[in-house]
Each structure stands twice: as structure tokens, then as C-alpha cells.
């Protein structure tokens, strides 16, 4: 059955997965050598059978209920990926072809077949070395680690079927799907002079790459950017969905906003303020009331959140709302501010150190940064409860939030003076239902690298018992960091 043929690792079922089809002689797990985190990889569990792969993948696609996939094929897997896209073009969002040859001459295939049948282990050892030319450390891990079974367990029949498939393959595009090609200049398995010429494809020939081009940094950057954008989109959807209920449930965030605004000095001349992550505008209102003459730029990536915030400051002409991802805004902004401030937002950032550097650059010489962020111990009780009930480690979104040390190191690198104050806030709820509802209706479910949890009746009962036994009720902790930094010591 297809569900036994493919491995689905990390990712939410509502997101577009990345299907990876490996090259001849490899199982799909080879992509794990790339070490890319937070990507919903789907790959064949064993050696690919080219005779059945297209049908198996299409059935698996239907079973998962996916809308579309990102399809990545390497070497022989690239030929198979192209065949799949041509057969099912509506299912593929982007087709990425790695080290795909225009053809494999019959004489070359026959020579490989003879050497394989003569001494399989010796031939494969030589073949694998050639594949990993230029990637010494990955090849060491491939040879000695969890991938060493490739040398012992390769099915000769499937290898021979793969050779027959390559011999008869003639890559061409009929699907109209966007195609990206990555090819290594130092590839000796698929020499660059034999790269498949596919009309309309965007081709990148990488100077220092060999055949295992999926280990090259340019390809990793492409996948990394996809993962980052997907993560941001998931978080944005979560908060946008919660816009209508946020104000009724975000008690902690409101209290932090009130505490934060009290820490802003009145003895300094403040003409311009940038608020990062304005949400539904609770902190925005406090800022505009405390500094009525200052120009306030209120930034959020959720249009639904901004619409709620806009209603609260309808008559205030000094507030300008901007709907944009904050990290992108910081990267390209060219205006300076007296104050940059944020409440309960930056824990979701992809790169805190880069963001802090850009914030420092956008502050005027005597400007300062002030903010609150949630730490990685936020909702720790829920994480422990779920782990106990599910009988495996469950990492909530908060577990990936930057730590106090992360913030201290970033502030120290980019500011003349700074401080980090830590605080734990305890919240009690009337029931498990109220606890879970609070998290959902503030959008704090955020992003997890694992598949969504199915909370059955028995699991909910287990959670109920865990909280009763370990917390004496339904309590959650919020770890909060108050950040303050000045660009100049004066």
C-alpha cells in the first residue's frame, strides 16, 4: 500500500509538503543528510520502483487529501518527478529537478549493468563515492551511519529496473508547471554538458557542486526560504483566524502592554515610534495616548488584526498602519525612529540577532528599543501534559522561542547598553476546555514542526488527570522577557 511506501516526516497536513524522489541506488532517506529542519519531507522508504512509483505517489497524494505538492527529484528521481508532473500537472506547485541528464546511452547503461552483476558491493561503493564527490563529510556519514544499509540491502532487481527506466527515459516538459533545475559543475555522474534542456525551466549551474547537488548551499537556501515562508504563513493564518476573539482572551498580552507603556519615559522628546506587531491595537492605543503628538507606525502581518486595531484609533491621524511581515519591513526600511517597541511578537521571528541589528540601525542616535517577548518555558505545563498522554516528546510552538541568553547575546552585539528582565506569569483556568480555548482564540497555537495532535476523548481525559495530579487544577505559566536597549550610552 502507498502509505507503507512513503515516509511523511514533519509538517502540518494543511501545508504543501515537499516530496523528494531519490536517485538510482538510493532510498529517499538520503535527503536527511541535507539536515534541513522544519520541512515536511515526504520520500520513498526504500529503493524506488520506477514501474510503480507514479501510480503509488498519485494514490498517496489522494489519500493525504493534499491540494498540491512541491516535487523535488534527484538524478533518476528527477526523471520520475518530471513524469509525475506531466501526468498530474494540477497536483504540482513547483517542480525542482536536480542533476537530470538529457539521456543515458544504451552502451553506458549496459556497462553499468555488467559491473553491477559482476560485483554489486564493489560497484556500488565506487558509484557512491562518485556521487558524493566534493561532499567529504556527508559521504562519511552516509558510509558509516544510518545510511550504510545502502551498501548491503539494495535490491538487484529494482536496480536493474532503474537502469532499464533510465535507458528508455527522454525528459521533456508537457505540464506547464514552473520548473527549477540545479546542476553541479563538478558532477561526473551527470556531467554538465549532458544536462537536460527543458524549455522554460530556470536553470542554475553551481560552480562547486557535484552530483549530490541537494547538499549544495544554493539548493538548501531555496528549501530554507520555502520553509521560512511556510512557517510565517502558518503563524499569520493562526493569528488572522483569531482576530475576532483575540481581545476577549489575550489577558496576559493586555497586562504586558499596560506594564510596557509605563516603562516608556516622558522626559525624552519622542517624535516617531515604530510598533512591531500591533495585533488588534491594544498597545497601539496606549502608545498613541501617551505620545499624542508622535507619528506612530503600527506594523502587523495580519490584515484582519490591523482592521480590528484601526477601529480603535479611528480619529487619530498620527497612527499609520502597515500590513507587512516585520522582518521584511526591518530589512528594507529607510526611515529612523526615536523608539522601536513591541509587545509579545518577536518570539515568532526567524532570526532574532539579525532583527536586533536592523532595529539598532533604524534608531536615531539617542533612540531606544523596548519590548516584551515570551520565552521557551511558556505553556511548559501543557507540553509536559501532552508528552505524558501521547507517550512521546511533544514540542509546542513556544519550545522554539529564543531563550534569555539568545536575547542577551543579540542585544549586547548591537546596542551600547541593554537589560533583560525575566518574569513568570501564572494563569488559572476553570476547565481543560477553557485552557485549550484560550490558546486557540489568541492565535498562540503558532507553528509546530510535527503533525497536528488528534485529541481523542481518552487523551483529553488523560490531560484532565495530568493537570489535576501535577498542577492541582488547570494552570499555565508564561515566561516573559522585558527587553530594553539604547543605541548610545548617553
C-alpha positions, 0 to 999 in steps of 0.5 A: 500500500502507498502509505507503507511506501512513503515516509511523511516526516514533519509538517502540518497536513494543511501545508504543501509538503515537499516530496523528494524522489531519490536517485538510482541506488538510493532510498529517499532517506538520503535527503536527511543528510541535507539536515534541513529542519522544519520541512515536511519531507515526504520520500520513498522508504526504500529503493524506488520502483520506477514501474510503480512509483507514479501510480503509488505517489498519485494514490498517496497524494489522494489519500493525504487529501493534499491540494498540491505538492512541491516535487523535488527529484534527484538524478533518476528521481528527477526523471520520475518527478518530471513524469509525475508532473506531466501526468498530474500537472494540477497536483504540482506547485513547483517542480525542482529537478536536480542533476537530470541528464538529457539521456543515458546511452544504451552502451553506458547503461549496459556497462553499468549493468555488467559491473553491477552483476559482476560485483554489486558491493564493489560497484556500488561503493565506487558509484557512491563515492562518485556521487558524493564527490566534493561532499567529504563529510556527508559521504562519511556519514552516509558510509558509516551511519544510518545510511550504510544499509545502502551498501548491503540491502539494495535490491538487484532487481529494482536496480536493474529496473532503474537502469532499464527506466533510465535507458528508455527515459527522454525528459521533456516538459508537457505540464506547464508547471514552473520548473527549477533545475540545479546542476553541479559543475563538478558532477561526473555522474551527470556531467554538465554538458549532458544536462537536460534542456527543458524549455522554460525551466530556470536553470542554475549551474553551481560552480562547486557542486557535484552530483549530490547537488541537494547538499549544495548551499544554493539548493538548501537556501531555496528549501530554507526560504520555502520553509521560512515562508511556510512557517510565517504563513502558518503563524499569520493564518493562526493569528488572522483566524483569531482576530475576532476573539483575540481581545476577549482572551489575550489577558496576559498580552493586555497586562504586558502592554499596560506594564510596557507603556509605563516603562516608556519615559516622558522626559525624552522628546519622542517624535516617531515610534515604530510598533512591531506587531500591533495585533488588534491595537491594544498597545497601539492605543496606549502608545498613541495616548501617551505620545499624542503628538508622535507619528506612530507606525503600527506594523502587523502581518495580519490584515484582519488584526490591523482592521480590528486595531484601526477601529480603535484609533479611528480619529487619530491621524498620527497612527499609520498602519502597515500590513507587512511581515516585520522582518521584511519591513526591518530589512528594507526600511529607510526611515529612523525612529526615536523608539522601536517597541513591541509587545509579545511578537518577536518570539515568532521571528526567524532570526532574532540577532539579525532583527536586533541589528536592523532595529539598532540601525533604524534608531536615531542616535539617542533612540531606544528599543523596548519590548516584551517577548515570551520565552521557551518555558511558556505553556511548559505545563501543557507540553509536559501534559501532552508528552505524558498522554501521547507517550512521546516528546511533544514540542509546542510552538513556544519550545522554539522561542529564543531563550534569555541568553539568545536575547542577551547575546543579540542585544549586547552585539548591537546596542551600547547598553541593554537589560533583560528582565525575566518574569513568570506569569501564572494563569488559572483556568476553570476547565481543560476546555477553557485552557485549550480555548484560550490558546486557540482564540489568541492565535498562540497555537503558532507553528509546530514542526510535527503533525497536528495532535488528534485529541481523542476523548481518552487523551483529553481525559488523560490531560484532565488527570495530568493537570489535576495530579501535577498542577492541582487544577488547570494552570499555565505559566508564561515566561516573559522577557522585558527587553530594553536597549539604547543605541548610545550610552548617553 
